[in-house]
């Protein structure tokens, strides 16, 4: 890792290129080091979880992410954390994510994606967001509200980025994650149009086969988070990438992995559950141009199957075994205290919990699907009470 470039490798052939931006600290908003009249007009304050969310995404990309083709060749990370985030280990990037730094990083990311249509581009943006049009969203950068500039000079227009990255010749597969509110600010009613937000020119023609954009929340709604822990969106996203969003092989892809469709199907209920736990309502949105089927993350390696028997008194007398799809024994009878844990290859298995003859407990059998790289926790309630 070198400065803000967490990954910077010379790679031949198809590769993935990622840019991650997280802004919690705002120079010109109330509570910042240099509040301005423009910044104060938006009635927005400092944030406490955007940078840690971006940091968590970057750590996942650096340590866990496996591209379907090639490897991760570049990972550029720009962070402006709050004091609370610094306290939990999120350091500010060498270049804070202001207009100048993000513009340089965004165009460098674009150039990498342009080098080969077989490349994959990944862009994650977190911070204060506003909605100015029917599509996309605008992320406010660290120096948003700078005096003597157009209102949205210190901002990124995701819609303009998507349009510019749809041209022929660039990375044909792209993934976007917009982790921010999408409300229209009251001050916007004073203007007929806005100029100056960062984006790309939109050439004629279309090249990108797939441009899914995962928005943390719907148009004109708020995106929530937990201080120094992360947004509800990123907590749910990482949970899904760790297993629930993994799709088995089929005619489209010959390996296990996280696809656009499987991620969306897992993300929506995961977010609904987390939002309900903290007493809010927040629903993600899948936008952009999902286009052709695309895989974000390839999953391979061994899986782990763990068995937990309930109630507790039964654990000391029960045994568990594991059988494959052909009903051949993979692991023989194993005491259920402590919990049995087996490393297995991907596939379909049957967990069998046996009870002593004449006991009041009832044996259980469960069919499970073990996807590589995940831990499958199997709960087995044998009932009764002996």
N, C-alpha and C positions, 0 to 999 in steps of 0.2 A: 504493500500500500504506500503510495507516494502522495502526500498532501491530500487534495480533494479528489485525486484520481485513485480510487480504491483498487481498480483493476485497469491495467493499460498494457495489453499484450499484443505482440505482433503475431497475427494468426493468418494462415493461408486458407482460402476457401470460406464457405458460409460461417457466420458467427453472429453473436448477439451483442447489441450495444445498448446500454441503459444510462439514463439520466434521471437522477432523483433529487428533488428540491423540496425542502421543508422549511417554512417560515413561521416562527412563533413570535419573534422579536421584530417590532416595527419602529423604525427610527422616528417617523414623523406622526405617528398616531399617539393619542393620549397615553401617558406612561412611558413613552419612548424617550431617548436621549435628546431629541430635537423636535418636539411637537410643532406642527404647523397649523395654520388656519385651515388649509385644505384638508389635512388629515383629521382634524377635529370635526369637520363638517360631515364626516361619515358616521359618527357615533359608534366607532369601533375601537376596541382596546387591544391590549396585548393578549396573545394566546399562550397556552400552557402544554399543548400536546402535539402540535403539527410537526415540530422538528423531531421529537422522539418517535413519531410514527414513521417519518421518512427514514430515520436512522434504523428502525427495525426492518423496514423493507430492504434497505441497502445491505444490512447484515444477512438477510435471507438470500438476497441475490448473490452475495459474495460467498456464502458458505453452503447453501443448500441447492440453489437453482441449478438445473441441468437442462440446457437447451435441447430441443428435439434433434437439432443438427448442429454440429460444430461445438463451440464453447463460448463462454462469456469473454469477449475480447476487450470490452471497455465498460467501466462503471464510474461515472462522474457524480459526486455527491456534494450538494451545496446546502448548508444548514445554518439557520439563525435561531438558536435555541433560547428559551426563557431561562431565568436563573434556576427555576425548579428542575428543568431538564438538564441543565449543566450539572446540577447536584446529583443526578442519577447516571452521569457518565456520558452525556451527549455533548460533545465539544463542538464549538462553532467551526465551520470550515475556514480554510485560510482566506478564501474570498467569500464574503457574505453574499447571499443571494439577492443582490440588488439588480437594477436594470442592466448595468454594464456586464456583470459577471454572468447573469443568466442568459443574456443575449449571446455572449461569446460561447457559453456552454451549449446552448440550444443549436447554434449554427455549426458547431463542431460535431455535435451528435448527428445533425442532418447530413453533414459531409460523410461521416462514417457509414450511415445508412445508405447514402447514394452510391457507395463504392461497389455494391453488388446487390442485385435484386433478390438474391437468395439470403441476404442478411435478415435479421429480426431486430426491430427497434422496440424499446420499452421506455415509456416516460411516466413517471409518478410525480404528481404535484400536490402539495399539502400546504394549507395556510388559510388566510381569509379569502373567501370567494364571493363574487357577485354574479348576477345573471343580467346581461344586457340585451340578449337576443333570445329567440326561441330555442336555439341549439347551443350546446357547449357550455362554457363557463369561463370566467375571467379570474385568474389568481393574482392577488395583490402581493407584490414583492417587498423586500426589506425597506426600500427607499420610497415606497408609495407615499404620495402626499408631498413630494418635493416641490417647493415653491417654483414659480416661473416655468412650469412645464405643463403640457396637456394633462388633463385630469388623470388619464390612465396610462401615462408614460411609464410609470413604475408598475406594470402589470403584464401578464401573459394571457393572450386570448387563445384558449385551447381550440376553439372552432377554427381560427385562422391557421393554427398549427396543423390540424387535421386536414384542412383543405390543401395546404401547401405540401403536405406529405403524401397526398393521394396521386401525385403526378407519376408518369411513366419513368422507369429506370431506377427508382429508389427501392428500399427494402419492401418486398411484397407482403410481408407479415409484420404487423405493428400492434402493440398493446399499450393502451392508455389508461391511467388511473387518476381520477380527479377527486381528491379528498378534501372537500371544502363546501361551505354553504353556497347556495345558488339563489339568493334573494336579490331582488332589484332594489338598490338603495334609493331612498327618498330624494337625494340630491340629483339623481339621474333625470328626474322630471323637468329639470331646468334646461335640458339640452335636447336638440333635435338629433344630433349624432355625435359620436366620439371618435377621436383620432389618437393614434399614438401607442396603443397597446401592442406589445411584442407579438409577432406572428410571422408567417411566411407568405410570399407571393403565391398565388394559386394559378399555375399554368393550365392551359387547356389539356384535355385528355386525362385518362386515369390509369395508374399503374398498380397501385397497392391492391392486392387481392383480398386482404382482410385488415380492417382497422377498428376492432372493437374498443369502445371507450366505456370503462366502468366508472360511473359517477356514484359518489358516496350517498347522495340524497337526490330527491326529485326537484324539479324546477320550483322555485319560490319557496323552498323549505330550508331548514337549518340542519347542519351536520354537527353531531355531538361527539364528545370525547371525555376522557378521564385524565386529569392533570398528571403529567410526567409518566403516564402509562401508555397512552395512545388513543387515537380516535376509535369509535365503535367500528368504523369501516375497516381500519387496518387490523384491529384485533380479530374481526370476523374473517377478513381476507387471509391472514396467515393461518388461522385455524383451518380454513378450507383447503389451503394449499398443502397442509400437513396430512391430509388423508381424505376428508369427505368429498373433495372435488375430483379425486382420482377416478379415471374412467378405464375400464378394462379394454383389452385389444378387440378390434373388430375389423370390418372390411376397409375402414378409412385409415386407421393407424394400427400398426402391428405390435405396439407395446402399450404398457400402462402409462397414463399421463394425465395432466390437467389440461382440459380443452376449454374453449370459450363457453360452449354449452354446459359442460359439467360444472365449470366454476360458477356460472350464473345460477344454475339449479341449486347448488350448495350454498351460495352466498346469501341469497334472498332470505331463506329461513334462518340462517345463522345470525344475520343482522336483526331480524325480527325478534329473535330470542334475546339477544344482548340488549336491544333497546327496551324490551319489556322488563328486563331485570333492573334497569335503572330508571324506569318510569317515564320513558319518552317514546315518541313514534318517529321512526326514521326508516325509509325504504330506499335501497339502492336502485339505480337505473342503468340499464345496458343501452348505450347509444353508439355513436360513431357508425361505422359500416362493418358489421361482423363478417359479411362476405363469405368467402370460401372457408370450409372447416379448418381450424388452426389449433395447434397444440402449443401451450405456453411452456409447460414444464414436464420433462420426461422423468418418470419414476422407475427405478430399478433397484436390484439388490434384494436382500432377504427381508421378510416381514416377521413380526413377532406376534404370537397369539398368547394372551394371558387369560387365565380362568379364575374368576372370583365366585366362590360358592357362598350362598346365604341360606338360612341364617347362620350366624357364627358357630353355634354348637355343632352344626353338621360338618364343618370344615375338617375337624379332627378325625372323622370316620369315613369320609368319602374319598374316592379316587377319581381321577379324570384321565381320559385317553383321547388321542387324536387319530382320525382316520381320513384318508383322502377320498377323492371323488369316485374312485373305484372300490371304496370301502375296505381298502387295505390299511393295516395299522401302520401309522407313521411314528407315533410315540405311545408306548404302553402305559398301563395303569400307573398313575403318579399321585402320591398323597396330595390332598387339596389344602394342606396347611404345612408350609406357606403356599401362596398361590402358585400353581404351575405356570411356567413360562417357557415357550418353545420358539426357536427360530426356524422358519420354514420358507420354502419357495412360494412364489405367487400361486394362487389356485383356490379351489373350493374344498373345504374340509368339513368334517363333522366332529364336533366336540361331544364326547359322551361322558356324563358324570354318573358313576355307579355308587350305589348305597349298600351297606351290609344287609345280608338276608335277615328278614324278620324285623327290621327297624321301621320306624314310623316315617322315615324320609322317603321321598319318591324320586327315582332316577330321572335324569333329564338328558336330552339330546338336542343339539342345535347345529344347523347348517350355517357356516360362515364363509365369507370370501376374504381371503388375505391378499391385499395389494402390496406390492413391494415398497419397502422404505417406510412402512407404517407399523404402528402398534395397535393391534385389535384386542380390546378388552371385552371379554365375554362374561356377562353376569349369568349365573345359574342358580335360581332359587329352587331348592329341592323340597320346599314346603314342609308341612307337618311340624312336629316338635317332639323329639324323643329324648 
